Amino acid sequence: MIKKVIYVVLNAFFAALLIYALYIFLMQKNDFDAQKIVQNSALKGKTFEANVEEITLDGGNKAWLLAENSAPLVALEFCFDKSGFAFDDDTTQGLAQMAAEILSYGGGRYENTRLNDLLEENAIELDFKVSSDAFFVSMTTPKNNIKLAFDILKDVLFLPHLKPEHLEIVRRKQLTAIDMQNEKPEKVLNKEFKKVFYGSHPLSRSALGLKEDVEKIDIADLKNFYQTRFVGDNLIIAVAGDVTKDEAAHLLNGLFSDLPSSSESKNLLEPDANYQFEEYNINRDMPQVLAHFVAKGVKRLDDDFYALYIANEIFGGSGLSSRLNLIAREKEGLTYGAYTYLNDNKYAPMIEGSFATSKENYQKMRQILLEEWQKMADFGVTKSEFEAVQNNMLTSFNLRFMSLPDIASQLLYMQKKHLGLDFLKKRNEYVKNTTLNQVNAAAKKYFAIKPAVLTIGNN
C-alpha cells in the first residue's frame, strides 16, 4: 500500500514537473511544434466524456466550447453561412475566394510586411477559406498568446487593408489557378461532373470563378462582400482547448462586438440534381482513365443515414478492405484503388465514388463496379461484414480528433448539421443501435439504381 502511494505521488510530481517545464519553454520560445504537443497529450485517447458547453454572446449568437486543458493551446473555428462561392452574384463569380485570399495581407494595426512574422513568432495560425455555402475562419494559438491572436484576427477580419497592389497579386494568382485547373485531369473531371449534375445551378460553379469576372472584381466588390456576408445571422462559432467558458465568452464578445446583426442574405433554390445522366467521356490524351460516379444518397438527419453509411463503408468506403477494392484491386489488379463516400450535401445528397484504371481495363472495371453495386441491392451485406465495420466505426471515431483544430471543426460541423450539443457522447450509440436489417434495407433501397458514370481519357 505504501509503495502504491509513493508511486502515485511520484507520478503526480513528475507530471507537474513536465507541465512546468513546458510552461517555461513556451514563455521563452514561440517556435514550438503545436501539433506535436497535441499528438502526445491526453487528447490522443480522448473519449469526450466532457460536456460541450454553449455560450450565449452579447449579440445573441451561440458558440460551442469543448474545454480541454491537456495542452496549452486554443483552437477557434467559425464560419459565415450563406457566404460561400455559390452565393456570389452571377457577375462576380470568384469573389468569395478573392475575399478570403486578400485577408492574408493584413488589416488594422497589422501591416502585411509584419503580419506573417508576427504570427510565426507567436506560433499563431490563421486560415481563411471558402466552400460552396460558407466562408470559414480558423485560428490556433498558444494559450499565453491568446489575447494577441484575437486582436490580430479582429483587425484582419473587420479592418482589412484592401490595397490595390494586393488585390492585383490575388487576382493574378487566381487567374493562374483558373488556367492551371484545366491542366489537371481530375479537376477537369470534377468541373464537368458538377456541370452535368447541377446544370446551371450556382452549386455547379468553381470556387475560383470565371476569368471574365475575376478580371473586373474591384475593391468596392470586396467591401460589399464583407459588409453583407459577415453578419450575425450567418455566424456559427466553435472553440476547443485550454480556455474556460467565461474566458471564451469575453474573447468572442470582443471579437464580434462590432458585427452587424443581419443583412438580406439570399437563399439558394433547390437544384434539379441529375442523378441519372447519360454516361459519356471527356476526350483527353492521357495514360489512364479516370472515372467519377454518383447515385442518390441521404441527408445527414435522415433516418437511413447510419444504415447507408455502414453499407457504403462495406461497399467502397473502408479503403483497401472494401468489397470494391478486394475484387477490383486485390483479385483482378485493375486499379490502385477505388473508393466511395457519402456526400451529405443538404441540397443534393449523394453516394459519390471514383477510380482510375488503364484504357484496356476500363470496361472490365466498370463491369465489376456495376455487378458489385447490384449485389448490394440484391443480397445486402453479411453479418460478419456488418459487425466488422460497425466495430471499426466505434473504435476509430476518436481518431478523427487528434488535434484541437479537428475538435473545433467537428463542433462547427455539429452546429451546421443540427446534430445536437450532446452528439459527441451519443454518436457511438447511434452506430450501435443500427441493425443489420436496417443496413440491408438501406442497401436494397439506395443501390437499386445503378450509378451514373463520367470519365476522362477513355478515348
N, C-alpha and C positions, 0 to 999 in steps of 0.2 A: 504493500500500500504506500509506504514512504517513497519507494523507488518511483512509483507511478506519479505521485505528487511532484517529485523533483523533475521528472520527465516533462510533465505538463508545464511547470514553471519555467524550465529552460527553453521549451519551445516558444512560450509566450515572450520570453526575454529576447530570444534571437529574432522573432518576428518583429518585435518593436524596434530592435536594433536595425533591422533591414529597412523598415519604413523610415526611420530617422535618417539613415544613410542616403536613401532615395530622396528624401526631402532636401537634404544638404546639397545633393548632386543637382537637383532641379534648380535650386536657388543660385547655384554657381555657374550652371551651364544650361543653355537653352537648346542646343542642337542634339537633343536626345532622340532616341527612336521610340516614338509613342506607341507604334504598332507592337513592338517587341514587349513593351511593358504590359499591354493588354493581353497579348498571347500567353504571357507567363502568369497572369493573375487568376484569381478565382473565377473570372468570367468564363474561362475555358470550359468549366463544368457547370455553368450556371443552370439552375433548374427553374428560375423565375418564380420562386416562392414569394418574393417581394411583390407588394402591390404596385400596380401602375396608378399613379395619382393624377387627378385632374385639377388644373389650376385655372381659375377664372380671372382674366385680366381686367384692368380698369375699363377698357373699351368694350368688354363683353365677350371677347374671343376666349376660346378654351385652348389650353395646352396640356399635353400628356407628358408625364415625367416618370421615368424609372430611375430612382436614386440608386447609385452603385458606387461605393467608395473603395473598392479593391484596387483601384488605380487612380492617381490624382489627375484625372482628365475629365473633360466635359464635351459632349457632342450635342450640337444643335442642328436640327433639320426642320425646315418649314417650306411650304410652297404656297403660291398664289394659284388657286384653282381657276379654271376658265381663262388661262393666260398662256397656254402653250401655242405651238405654231399653227394648229388647226383653227385658232381663233384670230389669226392675222387677217386683216382685210384682204379682199381679192387683189388689190393693187399694191399691197406691201408684204407679199409673201417672203418670209425670211427675216422679218422684223424682230420676232421674239428671240431668234438665235443671235442676231446682232446686239440686241439689248443685253443679253447675257454676257457676250464676249467683251463688250466695251467696259463693263464694270471692273474688270481686272486692271484698268488703267487709273484707278483711284477716284477719290471723292472727298469733299470737305477739306479737312486738315491734312489729308494724306495724299501727297502727290505721287504720281506714277513712279518717278525716279527713286523714291524712298520706300514705297509701299511694299514691294516684294522683299526687300532687305529686312524691313521691319517684321514682316510675317515670318520669314525664315529665322531671324534672330530669336524670336519669341516662340518658335515651334507652333505657330497658329496656321491652320489650313482653312482656306476659303474656297468654295467652288460654287459656280452658278451654271445651271444647265436647264434645258427645256425638253419637255416631252410633247406629245400631241395635245395634251389637255392642260398642262400645268408648267409653271416656272418654279424651279427648285433652287433652294439655297442651303448649302451645307457648311458647317463650321466645326472644327475640332480644336480645342485649346487646352493647355495645361491649366490646372485649377488656379495656380498663382498668377496667371496672365489673363484671367477671365474678364476683368474689367476692361483692359486694353483691347481684347478681342471684340467685345461688344461695342466699344467706342469706334473701332475701325469699321466694323460691319455696318453700323448705323450711318456713318458718313459716306461710305462707299455705296450703300444701297439707296439712300434717300437724298444724297447730295452729290450725285455722280458728276464728274467734271465735263464729260462730253465735249472734249476738244476736237475741232475739225481734223487735226492731224491724226488723232487716234481713231476717229471714225473711218478715215481713209485706209488706215492699216487694217482695221477689222473688215472693211469692205473688200479689200484686195484678197485677204485670206479666205473670205467666204466665197468669192468668185472663183478662186483657185480650187477650193474644195468642191464646188459645183462641177467644174471641169474634171476633176480627178475621180469623182464618183462614177463618171461614165467609163472610166478605165478599169474599174473593178467589177468583174462579172457578178459577184454576189450582191453588190449594190444595185447594179442594173436589174437583176432578177427581182430584188425586193421592191424596187421602184415600180417595175411593171406589174408585180403582184398587187400592190396597193391600188394601182390604177384600174386593173381589171376587177378587183374585189370591191372597191368602194366607188368606182366610177368617178364622177365629178365632185363627190363629197369632199369637204375640207380634210378629212382623215386620210385622203389619198396623197396629200402633199408631203414633200420632204422638209425637214427642219431647215435646210439650207435655203429653201425658197427658189424663186425664179431669177435668173440673171437680170432680166429687164427690170424687175422690182428692186433687187439689191442695189443695182447701179444708181437708183434715184432716191433711195431712203436717205433722209436728212436728219439733222439734229431735232427739228420740230417733231418728226415722227417718233423719235426715241423719247422725247419729253412726254408726248401724248401717251405713249405706251406705259411709262411708269405712273403717270397720273391716273390713268383709267384702269390699269390692271393691279397695281399694288394698293389694294383696298382691304378693309377689314372683312367685308363679306366673303372675300375669296381666300382668306388666310387660314391655314392649318399648321399647327406647331407641335413639335416633339423634341424632348430633351432627355438625354441619358448621361449618367455619370456622377461625379463626386460633387453634388450640389443639392442643397435642401430645397424643399418646396418654397419656403419664404425667399431664399436667395434667388431661385429661378424666377419667381413672380416679380421680384424687384428688377432683375436684369431685363426680363421680357417687357415689363411695363415701360422701362426706359427706352428700349429699342423701338417699340411700336407706338410711342406716345404721340407722335405727330401723324399717325396713319389715318387717312380718311376712312370713314366707316363704310361707305358704299359708293357704287357708281352704277351705271346702266350696263352691266355685264351681259353680253348676249349668250344664248344657249345654242348648242349645235342641234340641228334637226337629226332625227334618227336616219342613219344611212340605209339605203336599199342594198344590203350586202349580198353579193353574188357568190353563194357557196357552191354553185354548180356550173361554173364557167366551162366552156369547151377547152379541152386540153390542146395546148399549142406550144411551139418552141420559138425562142428568140435566137435568131441567127447570129452566131459569133464563132470565129475560128479559134478553138481552144482545145487543150488535150483531154479535158474531162467534161462530162455533162453534169450540170448542177440542176437539181430538181427541188421545187417547193410545192408542198401540197397542203390542202386545207379541207376541213369539214366542220359542220356546225358543232359548237360547244355549249357551255352553260355559264351563266353569270355567277359571280362569287357567292352570292347568298342563296342561290338555287338549291333546292333540296337534294338534287343529284350531284352537287359539286364534289363531295368527297368520294362518292362511289365512282364517278367518272375519273377523278384524279387517280385513284388506285388502278382502275382499268387501263388508263393511259400509261401509268408507270410500268405496268407489266408489258404492254404492247411495245412502247418505244421510248418511254421517259426515264428508264432506270439505267441509262448508259449502255455499256457493252454487255450487260447481263439481260437486256430486254429481249423479248421474242424476236423482234425485227433484226437486231444485231446478231443474235445467236445463229440465225438462219442465213441472213444475207452476208454477214461478215465472217463469222467463225466457220460455218459449214460450207458456204459457197464461195467465199473470198471475193465478193463482188464490190465491196466498198470498205473504206477505212472506218466508216461509222454512219449510222442513220439515227435520227432522233425525232421525237415528237414531244410536244408540250401543250399545256392548256393556256391559252391566252384569254384571260378573264376580262377583256375589254368590255366596258359597260354598254357600249353601243352595238358591238357585234362579236360576241364571244365565239371562240373557235378552238378546234384542235388543229394545231399547225405542226408541220414537220418538214424535214429536208434530208437529202442525201446527195452524195457525189459518187459517180461511177464512170467507167470508160464508155465510149460510144458503143462498142461491140457488146457490152454487158447491160446497156440501159434497159432493153426490153425485158430481159430476164429479171433485173432488179425491180422493175415496175410490176411485173407479174407477181413476184414474191410479196411486194407491198400490198397489192390488191387481194391476193389469196389470204394472207395473214389478217388483213383487215376484215375480210368476210368471215374468217374463222372466229374472230372476236364476237361478231354479231350472232353467228350460228351456235357456238359452243361456250362462249364466255371464257372464264379463267378457272384453273383448278384450285382446290383448297390449299395445296402447298404453295402455289404461286401467290395466292391471296395472303396467306399468313406470312410469307417471307417479305413481301412488300409492305404490308401493314406494320410488321415489326420494325422494318428499316425506317419507316416514316416516324415511328415513335421514338426510336433511339437516336436518330440523326437530326431531329428537329433543332436541338440546341446548337448544333454545329453551324447553323445559319447566323449565329450571333457571337462570332469570335472577336468582335470589336465593338466599341461603343457606337461608332457610326452605324454599324449594322443594326444595333438595337434601336437607335433613333429612327433609322429608316423604316424598321418594322412598325414602330409606334405610329409613324406617319401613314404607312400603308393601312394599318388597322383603322385609322380615322377615315381615310379616303374611301375605304370599302365598307365602312359601318360595321366592323366586326365586334365592337364592344370593348369596354375598358378591361374586362377580365379575359380577353382572348388568349393571352399567353398561358394562362392557367388552364383554360378549357380546351385548347386546341387538340391536345392528345386524346381527350375524352371524345371529341368529335370523330377522330380516327378510330378509336377503339369501338365506338358504337356503330360503325359502318359494318354491315354484314356482307358475307359472300353473296347472298341472294340479291342484295341491293347492287353490288358491283356487277353482277351478271345481267341484271335488268338494265343497268345503265349501258353496258357493253352492247346489249341487243338493240337498245334504242338509238345510240349515237353512232355505232359502227354499221348500222343497217344500210346507209347510203355511202357508196364509195367516194373517196376524196377526189377533189378536183386537183389536177396536176399542171404545173407550169415549169418549163425547162429552159435552159440556155446552153448552147453549144451542141445540141443534138442535131447537127446539120446532116 
